[in-house]
Amino acid sequence: MFIDAKGLACPKPVILAEDALSKISEGIVDILVDNEASVNNLNRFASKNGMYSETIKEDSYWRVKIVKGYPCELPGKEPPKGTVPDLRTEQRGVVESGLSPKQESAKELLLIVASDSMGKDEELGKMLMKGFFETMKVYKELPHTLFFLNAGVRLTTVNEDIYPIIREIADMGVEVFTCGTCLKYYNLESELKVGFRGTTNHIVEGMKDFKKTVWIG
C-alpha cells in the first residue's frame, strides 16, 4: 500500500499510516514524506506498536516502509543502502506521561485542559490543539483522566473538529470530565458530547491521587 504524504505536517502522515495499517492484517505500507520530523514520528509509531520500519533517503524526500504481521523485518530483503540508521528520537509534546498503551499504572497522570487553543495566536492555537489530541490518540500516550475547564469545555461540546477525537480517546479507556460550572457559564450544559460533568474536586483530589498533574492553557 502506498501513501504520498509529502507536504503534509505532523501528525497527518502518522494518521494516514495508522488508517492504512488498520485495514490490513499483514503487509507493507510505504509512506513518502519530505521532512525529518515525520520520519522520526513514523518510525516511533511503528516501534511503539510492535511493527518493523525501514527508512530510505531518496533525493528530496524519505521513503518509510512499515511492516505489519511479519516477524521482524521486510520479508526476503536485506536492508538497502542509504537506509537512515535510527531516527526514532523521542519527540514529546506538552505531556510526557510514560504510560503504556494498556495504562498498567492507574492514577498516573491527570491532564487538565483550560483552553480551546494553544498559545496566543487563536487560529494557530486551535490547529495545534487538534494536532495534540490526534497525536495523543495515534501514539497511545494516554493520561488516566482528562479534565476540561474554562474555555476548554468547548472541546467536549461544540468543537466539531475535536470532540470526536476526544470520544475516541475516551473509548481507549481514558476518563473524561468537563467542569459543570464552566458548562453553565458558557451556556453549554446541554451540549456535552463526550464524558461526564465534573467538579473542581477532580483537580483538588488530583494533587494527592495522581503521580503527575499537567495543565494546558
DANORTA-V697015 format. One record per backbone hydrogen bond with DSSP energy under -0.5 kcal/mol. NH is the residue of the N-H (numbers start at 1). CO is the residue of the C=O. If there is no record, write none. Layout:
# DANORTA-V697015
NH | CO
NH | CO
This chain:
# DANORTA-V697015
3 | 30
5 | 3
5 | 32
8 | 5
12 | 9
15 | 11
16 | 12
17 | 13
18 | 14
19 | 15
20 | 16
21 | 17
22 | 18
23 | 19
23 | 20
24 | 21
27 | 68
29 | 66
30 | 1
30 | 28
31 | 29
31 | 64
32 | 3
33 | 62
39 | 35
40 | 36
41 | 37
42 | 38
43 | 39
44 | 40
45 | 41
46 | 42
47 | 43
48 | 44
49 | 45
50 | 47
51 | 46
52 | 67
54 | 65
56 | 63
57 | 82
58 | 56
58 | 61
61 | 58
62 | 33
63 | 56
64 | 31
64 | 62
65 | 54
65 | 63
66 | 29
66 | 64
67 | 52
68 | 27
77 | 74
83 | 80
84 | 55
89 | 87
91 | 89
92 | 90
93 | 95
97 | 95
103 | 100
106 | 104
108 | 105
110 | 212
111 | 109
111 | 145
112 | 110
112 | 214
113 | 111
113 | 147
114 | 112
114 | 216
118 | 125
119 | 117
122 | 120
125 | 121
126 | 122
127 | 123
128 | 124
129 | 125
130 | 126
131 | 127
132 | 128
133 | 129
134 | 130
135 | 131
136 | 132
137 | 133
138 | 134
139 | 135
140 | 136
141 | 136
142 | 140
144 | 109
145 | 109
146 | 175
147 | 111
148 | 177
149 | 113
151 | 114
152 | 149
153 | 150
154 | 151
155 | 152
156 | 153
157 | 154
158 | 154
159 | 154
160 | 158
162 | 159
163 | 159
165 | 162
166 | 162
167 | 163
168 | 164
169 | 165
170 | 166
171 | 167
172 | 168
172 | 169
173 | 170
174 | 169
175 | 144
177 | 146
178 | 196
179 | 148
180 | 198
183 | 179
184 | 180
185 | 181
186 | 182
187 | 184
188 | 183
189 | 183
191 | 188
192 | 189
193 | 156
194 | 156
196 | 176
198 | 178
202 | 199
203 | 200
204 | 200
205 | 201
206 | 202
207 | 203
207 | 204
208 | 205
209 | 205
210 | 206
211 | 107
212 | 108
214 | 110
216 | 112
